[in-house]
Amino acid sequence: MSERKRIAVAFLEEGYTACPTQWEGIADDGKEVYVRYRCGRLRVECGLNNWIYSEMVGEKYDGHMKTEVMQRHTASIIDWSNTVVARREMEEWYPFEGLPESE
């Protein structure tokens, strides 16, 4: 049986860091890549509805994972060596000035 060729990802954007942790990216061949970690399960989709990885790697209610940890778990199927990673700052997810003051 031949070994599956790893997918090279050119660009990865860190998404929400709250549960579930999510990432979106573009493979070298132009396909969209979506990675999600929720309830201990790490899943990778490459192209529309093409799940190429799904493993329980954490506890049942876990949904937080750092990018570097995700990359280690998926290194057997994805080549991250030349990936440009865009990290979002917290303010981009919470653009408001703050909660309204109570009266």
Long-range contacts (C-beta under 8 A, 24 or more apart in sequence): 4-77, 6-76, 6-77, 6-78, 6-79, 7-31, 7-33, 7-46, 7-52, 7-77, 7-78, 7-79, 8-78, 8-79, 8-81, 8-82, 9-33, 9-78, 9-79, 9-80, 9-83, 10-82, 10-83, 10-84, 11-83, 11-84, 11-86, 12-67, 12-80, 12-83, 12-84, 12-85, 12-86, 13-85, 13-86, 13-88, 14-67, 14-85, 14-86, 14-87, 14-88, 15-88, 16-93, 17-64, 18-63, 18-64, 19-62, 19-63, 19-64, 20-63, 21-63, 21-64, 21-65, 21-70, 23-67, 23-70, 25-83, 33-78, 35-70, 35-74, 37-62, 37-63, 37-64, 37-65, 37-70, 38-63, 39-63, 42-70, 42-73, 42-74, 44-74, 44-77, 44-78, 52-77, 53-77
